[in-house]
């Protein structure tokens, strides 16, 4: 699918304006001043600082006349403590715009900072939707990975400090005012990051295509995202400097993120979170590896199979998913998962908020079977 169709799909967002193009990070200051901003807080992580993206962003902001402050201590799978630290760093600053620069972790911490700056407390207080207190600072999201799609969503996904449970904290105000999609920023991704974030995008597209909440908007976004990933993901792993493929994956991530905003997710994501909590399996790896098994399970219901067929005939769809997992080279990472833990994993998967949106009912016994089948498949794909 071409740029024109992606632009058409992304134009469906009611809250987030999309700016796309190679080198468009150079216009960040223009975008910020267009929101009336005078003092920006850049929320990022040390890796993004090291590759120079933060310097480019801050140079553009300063050239436009903004004061600039920085919080660069975001961790992968950010916790409530990350958000609280960001809020504390900004406590005495007269900031009026947040710049989330990096992967979904940085963008989510920036969203979380907006929640706490406006309403205080901790992120657990905002679990759910529509619980923001006061007026949130505007956010400009600048993704440097093609994965979470957080730049198009009104939710921040933050880990509870004590239970390690994922907290989905959403509010219409938390959506980015502007998403800046610059393919050049994704060129610095290590292969592994490209792999796991690409699988995350794939899972977002396929799961949002069939949930109980799906609608015409999510269908269009999910379909476009899937086609872009299917056409470009294995290639970008082999040709990481192909800027056109990088751009396609970045658009896919944004389309899939917008699909989630309108549709939600399903059982593969429910399976992923316990794997991350108990065995430290990277989220993209876990959700990507779960996807073929979940698709087969859901497709046993005829009406769900019909929707999958809009992407590909079922057997072909599963083949595409398996090919993507094999190309990513991550299936072996589930080799250390102890099968004796399956009952615990299954019970926790059934309690995940995404399970309720899966198009086919799925309980602890179903999840136990799915985990077993997934681990069998991973052994095959890793061989």
C-alpha positions, 0 to 999 in steps of 0.5 A: 500500500502506498503513502496516499492510502496510509495518509488517508487512514491516519487522517481518521484520527480525531485527536492527533495530527500526523506529520510524516516525512524524512527529516521532518524532526527538523520541523519539531520547533515549528510544530511546538510553537504552533501549539503556543508552546514556549518551554518544552520537556523532552522525555526520552531514554539514554539510548536515544540520547546516545544516537543523537536524536535528542540533540536534533530535536532540541536544536529544532526546538531552540531554533524556534525560540523555545526553552528546552528541558530534558528527562532522559531516564526512561526505562523499557517497560516503564513503571510507576516509578519512571513516571513519578521520576519524570514528574519530579524532574519537571516539578519546578519547571514552567513547561507547557508542552511535552515531547515524547521522543523514543519508543512507546516507553518514552511516549507513555512516560510523557503521557503519565507525566501529564496525568501526574502533573495535572492531578497528582497521585500515582499512575494506579490512580488513573487506571481505566479511562477518563480519570484525568484530573484537570487539564493535561499538558499537550503532547507531541509524540516522536516515535523512533521505533515502529512498534507500539503505536502509542503516538496514535493512542490515548492510553499510557501502558505503565507497570505497577510498582508492586504487582508488576501488572500492566496499568492501562491509563487512558483519557482523551486528553492524553492523546498526542496533539501531533505525531511526528513520523520521521523514518530517518529516526528508525534507522538507528534501531538495532536489529533486535528492536526492529524485530520485536517492535515489528512483531508488536505492530503485526499483533496489533494489526491482526488482533484489532481486526477481529475484536468485539469492539471493531468498527469500520475505522479500526478495520481500515486501519488494521487492514492497512497496517497488516498489508504494510507489515506483510510487505515490509517486515521481513525485508527491513530485517534483511535491508535495515537501511532501506528508508522506504521500508522503514517508512512503511513500517513506521506508518504501519505502526501508527495505523495499527495504533489507531486501530487499537484506539478504536478496537482494542486487543485480544488473547495474544496480548493477554498471554504476553503480559504474564510471560513478561512478568514471570520470565522476562520475555520481551513483549513483542517476542511474546505477543508475536509468538502467541499470535499464530496459535491464537488466530487458529483458536479464534478462527474455529468460530466462523464469523471470526474466520470471515474477518481474518479472511479479509486479511488472508485466507486462514492457512495463508494468514498463519503462514505469514505470521509464522514466517514473520516470527521465524524471520525475527529470530526470536522463537528461541527466547521462549525456550526458558519458559517452564511449562510447570508455570502454565496454570499460573500463566493461564490464570493471569492471562484470563485476568488481563483486560484485553481478554474481554475483547477477544472475539472468542471467549477464552478462560483459564483452561483455554489459555492453558491449552494455548500456552502449550500449543504456543511453546510447541510451535516456538520449539518448531520455529526455533529449530 
